[in-house]
Amino acid sequence: ADELLECEQMLLYLTKDTWTSGPASEALANEVEVAMTAGVRLLLVHEAPSWDKSTPNSCPFEAFFACEHGTSLI
């Protein structure tokens, strides 16, 4: 986060916990806001459910838009 303004891109790894982890999610949201304000491009990566259930933090993509507040609760 200290070097964010020197970056061209920011990788944002989205899981079911991304926006539902209290203070950690709030801190991440602040970093994303700083990046967006500074013109740092965001690269969004989504942990999708797999057929073998080996991705415990995954969630269906549509869950990111299931709530008016943008939560990733499933």
C-alpha positions in Angstrom: 0.0 0.0 0.0 2.9 2.4 0.7 4.0 2.1 -3.0 0.6 2.1 -4.5 1.0 5.5 -6.1 4.1 4.3 -8.0 2.2 1.4 -9.6 0.6 1.3 -13.0 -1.8 -1.5 -12.0 -3.3 -3.0 -8.9 -4.3 -6.7 -8.7 -7.6 -7.1 -6.8 -8.2 -10.7 -5.8 -12.0 -11.2 -5.3 -13.3 -14.0 -3.0 -16.4 -14.5 -0.9 -14.5 -12.6 1.9 -13.3 -9.6 0.0 -15.9 -7.2 1.1 -17.3 -9.0 4.2 -14.2 -9.1 6.5 -14.8 -6.0 8.6 -11.8 -3.7 9.2 -9.7 -5.6 6.7 -12.3 -5.0 3.9 -12.6 -1.4 4.9 -8.8 -1.0 4.6 -8.8 -2.7 1.2 -11.7 -0.4 0.1 -9.6 2.6 1.1 -6.6 1.3 -0.9 -8.9 0.7 -4.0 -10.2 4.2 -3.7 -6.7 5.7 -3.5 -5.7 3.6 -6.6 -8.8 4.7 -8.6 -8.3 8.3 -7.6 -4.7 8.2 -8.7 -5.5 6.6 -12.0 -4.0 3.2 -11.1 -5.7 0.6 -13.3 -7.4 -2.3 -11.4 -7.0 -5.9 -12.6 -9.9 -7.9 -11.0 -9.4 -11.6 -10.5 -12.3 -13.7 -9.2 -12.0 -17.0 -7.3 -14.7 -19.0 -9.0 -16.2 -22.2 -7.6 -14.6 -25.3 -9.1 -16.1 -28.7 -9.9 -14.0 -30.4 -7.2 -14.8 -27.9 -4.4 -11.1 -27.2 -3.8 -11.7 -23.5 -3.6 -13.1 -22.8 -0.2 -13.1 -19.0 -0.6 -14.8 -19.0 -3.9 -18.3 -17.6 -4.7 -20.4 -17.3 -7.8 -19.6 -14.2 -9.9 -23.2 -13.0 -9.6 -22.9 -12.8 -5.8 -20.8 -9.7 -6.2 -23.9 -7.9 -7.5 -26.5 -9.7 -5.3 -26.9 -6.8 -2.9 -27.3 -3.1 -3.4 -24.3 -2.6 -1.2 -22.0 -4.8 -3.4 -21.5 -7.5 -0.8 -20.0 -10.8 -1.7 -22.1 -12.8 0.9 -23.5 -16.0 -0.6 
